[in-house]
Amino acid sequence: MATKLSLREGFPVLVLALFASLTFVLPAQAVEIQRVTSPGGIEAWLVEDHTVPLVAMNFSFEGGSVQDPEAKQGLTRLLAATMDEGAGDLTSEDFQARMEELAISISFETGKDRFYGSLRTLTSTLPEAADLLTLAVNEPRFDAVPVERMKAQLSARARRNQTDPDAIAGRALADAMFDSHPYAHATLGTVETIEGLTPEDLSAHHGKLISKSALTVGVVGAIDAETLKPILDKVFASLPEKSDLKPVAEVEPDLGEEVHRELSVPQTTILVGLPGLKRNDPDYQAAYVMNHILGGGSFTSWMYEEVREKRGLSYGAGTSLSL
């Protein structure tokens, strides 16, 4: 056991966190993955599937919340919340109404080390979806009113986290394992740091984070490579060549410490953190499968079945591999 945190009283909720990385694993099957390179040099990985008339694009940029200055924690999270709140000539209301009218989904999110975006659309509205995505990626407006609205939402969530057992335990675990390293910073930010963020901060951060050199793209759906290529150039080819990222030092988590936080609620949350594997480790895929069987498969995992289903000892139990 490396680090254990408990919020005393009542029924236990056990979560075992193994630090590396988690994504959903599909059953083994024959899938043809095409490597597509656009005329403008944008590379994507395509799985062509015309079963249903849908296209899904996921993409990410190197550099997530670890790029937030310490006094501006939550900046990258706010950037993700505001990039679809108006872009180009479209105000926030116009942009959101256009997506709703055409049943297009565009969203952004951040992790510690990468900034993520996604697009979901019917093939019949793909041209319009590409137009909207191009604006969101390249020309977000960061108008004052929607920025303040999203700041209020994030601040409300940060306030709830101050009394949420899982959030308190997660915060204490991060502090114990990573101390002053950026991995210990709150991705969401704090009420105080969120309040100080400005549209100018967002515009400057967008310019540092979003670039072609840090881009990875995956596409699945009813689209072929030749149709995809001009869309890739339309959305991404005009981005800056290089990001302006600050270096993030390697860190070994501090182990062996036991930390407790008291809270007057009828439940207990326990987190245990251990060193994990990087994605380039030769044993990573084996660990990925192991984690899914042990505790990452939700209701089908060994831990969930043994701890909750058979013994009724907790509301839930699981493991994850996370960066």
N, C-alpha and C positions, 0 to 999 in steps of 0.2 A: 504494500500500500504506500503510495507516495504522499498524497495530500488529502485529508478528509475534512469536510466541513459539515456541521450539522446545525439545524435550527430545531431546538428541542421542543418536546411535547407532542403526544399523539401518534398518529399512524406514520410509518416511514415511507418515503418515496426515494428509491435508490436509482441513481444514474451513475454509471461508470464511464468516464471520458478517457479515451486513449487518443493522444494527440498525433494526428497525421492528416488524413483527408477523407471526406465522405461524399459519394455521389451514389445514385440509384443504380443497381446492377440488374440488367435484363438477363433472362435466361439465355444460354448459349444458342445461337441460331445463325444461319448463313445470311449475313448482311453485306452488301457490296458498298464500300465506302469509296467515293471518288474524290481525288484531290483536284480541286479546281483553282486555276489561277487566272485572274481577270487581266485584260490588256493593261490595266494600270498597276498590276503587280500585287493585287489583293488576293491572298490565298484563303480558301475555305475548304471544309470537308463536307461533302454532300452525300446524303442517303436519299436517293430518288425513290419515291413511293407514291403511285397514283391511285391508291386504294380509295382515298377520300380527297376532295378538292381543297386541301389545306396546305399551307406552307408555314413552317416554324423555323425561325432563325434565332440562335443563341450566339452571343459574342461577348468577349471580355477584353479588358485592358489591364496590363500589369500595373499594380499600384492601387491598393485599397485604403482602408482606414488607417493603416500604419503611416500613411503620408500626411495625416492630420497633424498640424502643429499642436503641441501639448495644450496650449491655451485656447485652441479652436477644435477640441474634440467634438466629433459629430459633423464636421464639415463635409466629408465625403458622403456620409449618409444623407445629409440635406441636399447635396448635389444630385444624388440619385432620386430624391423625392421631387425635385423641381425641374429636371430636364424635359419632362413631358408636360410641364405647366406653362405652355406657351413657347413658340419657337418661330423664327422668321417673322412673317407678317401676321401670324395667328396669335391672338391673345390666349390666355389660359382657357377661357370659356370657349373660344372658337376651336382650339385644338382638341379639347376634350369632347366637344359636341361632334366634331368631325369623326373622331375615332368611334364614338357611340353610334353615329349614323351608319357607318360602314362596317360595324362589328369588327373593328381592328383593335388588337391589344398591343400596346407598347409599354414596356416597363423597364425600370433600372433598379439595381440593388448593388450593395457593396459587401465584400468580405474583408478580412484583414489584409490580404495581399493582392486582390484583384477587384476590379470594378466591372459589373455585369450588366448586360442589356438583353432584351428579348423582344421579338416580334411574332405575333400570331395573326394570320389573315387567311381569308378565302382566296383561292386563285383568281376569282373574278375581280377582287379589289386589290390585287397585288400592286399594280402601278400606283394607286393612291396611297397604299400602305408604305411603299418605298419612298414616296415623296414626303410623307409625314416623318418617317424615321430619319431621313436625310436632314430635315430641319431640326429634329430633336437632338441628333448627334452633333451637328455642325453649328447650329444657330440657336441654342436655347436663349430665351429672353431674360430670365431671372428678374421679372417685374416685381416691384416692391410688395404689391398686395398678395399675389400667390406665394411669394417667399415667406411673408409673415404668417400666412395661413398654414403653410407646411411646418414652419418653426413651431407654431402653437401645437400642432399635432404631435410633433416629436417631443416637445417639452412635456406635454401631458403624459406621454408614454414614459419619459424619464422619471416623472414624479411617481407614476404607478410602480416603477421598478424599485423605488425606495422602500416600498412595503411589500414587494412580491418575494416570497421565499426563494423561488428558483433564481430570480435575478440577483438577489442578495448573495446567494451561495455562489453563483457564477462569477460575480464581481470579486468575492473574497478569494476564490480559487485562482483567478487571473492575477490578482495582486500577490498572492503567496508564491505562485510559480514564476512570475515574470517581473515582479517588482517595478522598476522604473523603465523597463523596456517598452517600446511602443505596443507590443502585443498585449500589455496589461491595460492599455487605454480602452475606454468604453467606445465601441463602434458607434453606438447611438449618440454618444456625448452625454453631458450632464445638463441639468436645467440652466446652470450658469453659463456654460460654454455655448450652448445653443442660442441663448439669448443674445450673445455678442456677435453672432454671424451676420454678415451683410451680403447684399447682391454682388457687391464688388469682390468679396471673398470668393463667392461662387464662380464668378467669371474668371478670376485669376486661377483658381484651382482647376477649372475645366481646361484651361490652356496648358496647365502643367501635366495633367493626367491623360488626356485623350489624344492618342497619336497612332500612326500606322505601325510603328516599330513594336508597339506593345500589344498588338491586336491578335486575337484568335477568334475564328468564326466557324460555326457549325450550322448546317442547314438540313432539314428533313422535310420531305413532302412532295407534292405534285409539281415538281419543277425540274427541268433538266439543266445541264451545265451551261449550255449556250444561253439560256434565258437568265440564269443566275449571274453570269459574268458582268453584264452592264449594270445590274442592280448593285453588285459589290462596289463597282467603281462609283456609281452615283452616291452611295451612302458614305463610303470610306476613303475614296481616292484623294479628296481635297483636304484631309486631315494633315496636321503637321507630321513631318517625318519622325521626329524624336520626342519622347516625353521628357519632362524636366523633373525626374524623381530623385528624392533624397535617398542615399544608401541606408539600408536597414541592416544593422549588425546581426550576425549569427548569435543565437542565444540558446543556452542549455537551461531547461527549467529547473528551478530550485526544488529539491525533493526532500522528503522526510519530515515536513512540517505538518502539524495538525492544527487547524484553525476553526474556531467556533463563533457563530453569530447567533445571538438570542433574539427570538421574535415571538410575540404572544399570539400564536396561531396553532390550531390543533393538527399540526402535521410536521413532519421532519423531512428535510431534503439532505441527501448525502451525495457528494461528488468526490470521486477519486480520480486523480490525474496521473498518468504515467508517460514516459517518453514514447513517441511513436516513430513512424517511418516517413521519410520524404517520398514524393512520387517517383523519383528516379532510383529509389532503392530496389535492387533486384527481387527482394521479397515483398514489395508493396502489394502486388496483385494477390499474393497468397494471404497477406494480412487483411486485405479488403474482403476476400471471401470468408475468412475466419471471423471477422467482425460481424458480417451479415448473419452468419449462423449463430454466433454467440449471443449478440444482443442488438444488432443493427437492423434486423428484419422485423421490427415492431412486434405485432401479435404472433408472428411465427417463430420468433427467436427462442433459443433455449432459456435465456434468463427470464423472459416474460412468462413463458410457460411454467417454469419451475417456481419462480418467486410469487407471481400473481395468481396464475390459473390454478396450480396445484395446491399452493399453500395459503393464498390470500394474504400475504404479508405486506403488500404495498399496492398503491394505485398503479404503479408501473415500474419497470426496470429495463434498462437497456445500455448499450454501448455505442460509441461513435468514434470514427477516425476523423480528426479535424485539424486543419492547419491553424 
